[in-house]
């Protein structure tokens, strides 16, 4: 790999594939949009293909494979919800009958989703076929609320068994999410929350087959920071929730366009700091 020190504006412009930071800007950008990340035509086509194609049994081996089918296939979704479905919020439990169920697309319609991990080891659980329980979190930052879709694999088939609505402060990632809310909406705070040098790895503009490495500094960060969702996040917990550590891996993935971005944070002196950006 080549290594460059990204100190000049022109060179940064050439190097970075991410878009400018939107915090505290007034540009008319759809809420929680990620620039160039959502192609609704591709998503509609993907959903149509999934709906028309029966889910293979092998898709139940890994939760991600099942989930994409579950969110795009109305018939399959209704078959894989345990009715009456329990919904718990503020200590009160209600039940949804099959006739009252509405198709749940979660992140499919926005074209991207996010994932949070404490370590590379935890990230490997995405591909672990031994995982038999998973929770999809719909994190509503403005409401300080998390909607938990609780799945379990029973006799080889993934089923949605319960929905729980909980306060954000009780979430396993509460400390990071509290930090993240400000990080994506306050430009000054964002710049103060990046290390003196942030490692960068991204496509080499001169070679389609290689990646390049670089270093981002606080004085160049603001103009080239990626646009990140600031209202709603999604996260998938594979297995049981793990206690929050001092490192956080934030992944942003496109549903149908191959987009992937990774930000790595570390808690130093009680403060979360951005250490690495990969595109």
N, C-alpha and C positions, 0 to 999 in steps of 0.2 A: 504493500500500500504506500501511496505517497503521503507525505506529511507536510502540512502548510500551517503557518501562523496567520490566521485570518484577521489582519489588522487594518486593512484598507477597505473603504466602502465599496469600491468597484469590484474588488476581489470577492467580497462577501456576496454581492449581488449575483456574481457568476456562480458562486459555490452553492448557496443554499436553495433547496427546493421547497422550503416551507414559506408561508406567507407572513406578512407583518402582523404584529400584535394588535388585537382589537380592543384591549382594555381601555375603557374611558374614551373611546372614539365614537363619533356620531354617524359613521357610515351606515347606510341602510343595508345591513347584513341580517338575514333571517336568524332568529334566536337559535343558539346552539348549532349554528352551521359550521362546518369545517370546509374551508375554501377548496373547491374542486373535488370534494370527496364524495358528493352524492349525485349519482346519475339515476333518476327515478325510472327511466326507461329500462336500464339494466336490472334494477331491483324488481320491477313489475315482471320482466321476462323471467328472472330467476324464480319468483314466486309461482308463476304460471307453470314453469317446468317442474318444480317440486310438487305442485298440486296435482299435475297430470301423471306423475310417476309414482307408483306405490313405493313406500319407504322400504328399502331392503332390510332384512333382519340384522345385517351387520351394522346398521346405523345405530343400534342400541348399544353397541360395544363402547362407544365413547359419547359422552354427554353432548359435546358440541355438535356432532353429526345429527343426533336426535333432535337437539334444540332447533336447528335451522329448519328441519322438516316440520316440527311442531308449530313453529311460528308462521309458516307459510301455507300449511295444509289444513283447511278448516275441518275436514272430515276426521283426519288423524288427531287434531287437537281435541275434539270433543270425545274421541275414543280414549284419550290418554289423561283426561281429567277425572279425578275421583269425586263423583257427585253423591250426595250434596257436598259441595266444596266449602270447607271451613274458611272463614275470613275473620281474623282477629285484629281489633284496633281499639286502643285505649281500654283494654281489659274486657271488651265486649266482643262476643263471638256471634257471627251471623252465618247463614249458609246460603249458597247459591245453588239452585236447582239447575238441571241440565237445560230446561226450556228457557231459563233466564240468562244463560251464559252468552257472552258476546266475544267474538273472535279477538284474541289478544296478539298484537303484532310486536309489542315491545319495541326493540331498536330497529326492526326490519325497515320501517318506513323512513327513518332518518338516514339510513344508508351507512351508518358506522356504529361501533360500540366501543366501550372502554373496559379495561381489565386492570385490577390492582393486585400486586403480589408483594410479599415481604422479601422474597429471595428467588434465585434461579431454580433452586430445588422445589419450591412451592409452585413455580411456573410449570414444571414438568408434569404436574398433576393433570394438566389439560389433556395429556396423551395417555394417562394411566387408565387402562381398562378395568382395573380393580376398584375404581371409585364407584360407590353405589348410592351416594347421595350428593345433591348439588342444590345450591340456592342462587337464583338470579335476582340481583338487587336492582331495583329502580330507585335511584338516589335523587330525590327532589331537593336540591340545594336551597332554593328560596324558601321552602317550607320546613327545612330542617327535619326531613322525614325520609324514611326508607321503606319501600314496599318490597317485601321478600316473597318470592315465588319459590316454594319449597318442593323439590322433586326427590323422588326415591326410585331406585330400580328394584322392582319386585318380580321375581321369576323371569329375569332377563329383559323386562320391559320398563322403560322410564315412565313414571306417572307423576302428574302434578297433584299433590296431596293437600296442600294448605297454602294460604296467603296470610302473611303477617305484616301489619303496618306498625313500624317502631320509630322512636325518636332517633335522629341522626347521632346524637351524643352517646347512644348505647351501641352503636355499630362497631365492629371489630377494627374498622379503619377511621374511627372518629377523629383522632388527632390529625391525621393527614387530611381528611376531608374538610375540617375546620380551616386548616391552612390553605387548602386548594381553593376554597371559596374566595378568599382574598387574593390569592396568587393570580387568578384569571380575571379579576375585575379591577385591580388596583395596580397601575403601571409602576408607580414608585416602589410599592412593596415588592412587586415582582422582580425588579432590578436588584433590590436589596437581598432577594432570596436566591440569587444565583452565585455560585462560587466565583472566585477571582478569575479562574479559567474553567470553562465548561467544555469537556471533551465532545467533539462532534464527529460522527461517522455518517457518511452519505454517499450517494452516487457520484462517481467521477465524471464531470461534464465533458471531459476529453476522451473518456473510454467507457463505453456502455457495459463492458464486462468486468469492470473493477470498481472497488469502493475507494474512497479517499478519507483521510482523517484530518481533522483541524481542531482549532481551539477558538472558542467564543469568549470574548471578554465583556464585562458589564457595559462598556461604552458603545459596543456594537450590537448588544442583544436586542434593544427595544425595537429597532426597525425590522428585525428579521425573526422575532419570536413567532412560533406557530400559533395559529388560531385554535383555541381549545374550547370545548363546550363549557358553558358557565351556568346553565340552569338544571340540566338533567344529565346524570351519569348512569351508566349501567355497569354492573360488575357481576362476575360469576364466581361463586365460592365452590370449589371442587372439594368434596368431603366436608369435614367439620371446620368451622371458622378457627383461624389461628390467631393467637395473641399478637397484637401489633408490635413490630420491632422498630429498629432505628434506621431501616432502609425501606424504600418503596420503589417498586417498578410500576410505571404507569404506561399501559399500552393502549394505543388508539388504532383500531382496525376497521377498514372498509368492509362492507358486506359483499359487494359485487365488483369492486374495482381494484382490488389488490393493494389498496392503501395500507401502510403500516408505519406507525411512528412510536418510538419508545423514549420515555424520559425517565431518568433515574435520579432519585432524591435520597439524601441522607440527613438524619437528624443530628445536629451538632450543637451542643450547648443549649438544648431544648428547642432549637429552631430547625425547621426543614429547609434544606438547601439543595438546589438543582446541581447535579454533578455531571450529567451526561445527556446528550441528545443524539438519537439515531433516527434517520429517515430512510 
